[in-house]
Amino acid sequence: MQETNVRVLFFASLRERLNRPEIAVSLQGSLTLSELKRKVAAMVSEAEDILFESTVMCAVNQAMVNPEADVLVQAGDEVAFFPPVTGG
């Protein structure tokens, strides 16, 4: 199987806290979202505490998903993490 990347994006305060807007994660096949978060945390040490915060929201290919769900992420996917959005 050919290795490709998952594009992982960080928005708003997460981007500032991690000091980067995105990261490419090499992947063969697929991973669960939790496995992807652990892989990102291994690549960016500051990400471990941030990605596993209960308030962090997530989208896979621009569709909102539960960040605690075992959603499968495949090579070529785009995963975005962002803080909760408030309005009034």
C-alpha positions in Angstrom: 0.0 0.0 0.0 1.4 3.4 -0.9 2.0 5.8 2.0 0.2 9.1 1.8 -0.6 11.9 4.3 -3.5 13.0 6.4 -3.6 16.8 6.5 -4.2 17.9 10.2 -5.3 21.5 10.7 -5.3 23.6 13.9 -7.6 26.6 14.2 -7.9 29.7 16.4 -6.3 29.3 19.8 -5.1 25.8 19.1 -3.0 27.2 16.2 -1.5 29.7 18.6 -0.9 27.2 21.4 0.8 24.8 19.0 2.6 27.5 17.1 1.6 26.0 13.7 -1.4 26.0 11.4 -1.2 22.4 10.3 0.9 19.2 10.1 1.1 16.4 7.6 0.9 12.9 9.2 2.2 10.0 7.1 -0.3 7.1 7.1 -0.6 3.7 5.5 -4.2 2.5 5.4 -6.4 4.0 8.2 -6.4 4.9 11.9 -9.1 5.8 14.3 -9.3 9.4 15.3 -7.9 8.6 18.8 -4.9 6.8 17.1 -4.3 9.8 14.9 -4.4 12.2 17.9 -1.8 10.0 19.6 0.4 10.0 16.4 0.1 13.9 16.2 1.0 14.1 19.9 4.1 12.0 19.3 5.2 14.4 16.6 4.3 17.6 18.4 4.9 17.3 22.2 2.6 20.3 23.1 -0.3 18.6 21.2 -0.8 15.8 23.7 -2.5 17.9 26.4 -4.3 20.1 23.9 -5.9 17.4 21.6 -7.3 15.4 24.4 -9.0 18.3 26.1 -12.7 17.6 26.4 -13.7 21.0 24.8 -11.7 20.5 21.6 -13.9 20.0 18.6 -13.1 18.0 15.4 -14.1 17.7 11.8 -13.1 15.1 9.3 -13.3 16.2 5.7 -15.3 19.2 6.8 -17.9 17.1 8.6 -18.2 17.5 12.4 -17.4 14.4 14.4 -17.3 13.5 18.0 -13.6 13.7 18.9 -14.0 10.8 21.3 -15.6 8.5 18.6 -13.6 5.9 16.8 -14.1 7.5 13.4 -11.7 6.1 10.8 -9.3 8.5 9.2 -7.8 7.4 5.9 -4.8 8.6 3.8 -5.9 11.7 1.9 -8.3 12.9 4.6 -8.3 16.3 6.2 -8.8 16.5 9.9 -9.4 19.8 11.7 -9.2 20.6 15.4 -10.5 23.7 16.9 -11.7 25.2 20.2 -15.5 25.5 21.0 -17.2 28.3 19.2 -19.3 30.7 21.2 -21.8 33.3 20.1 -24.4 35.5 21.5 
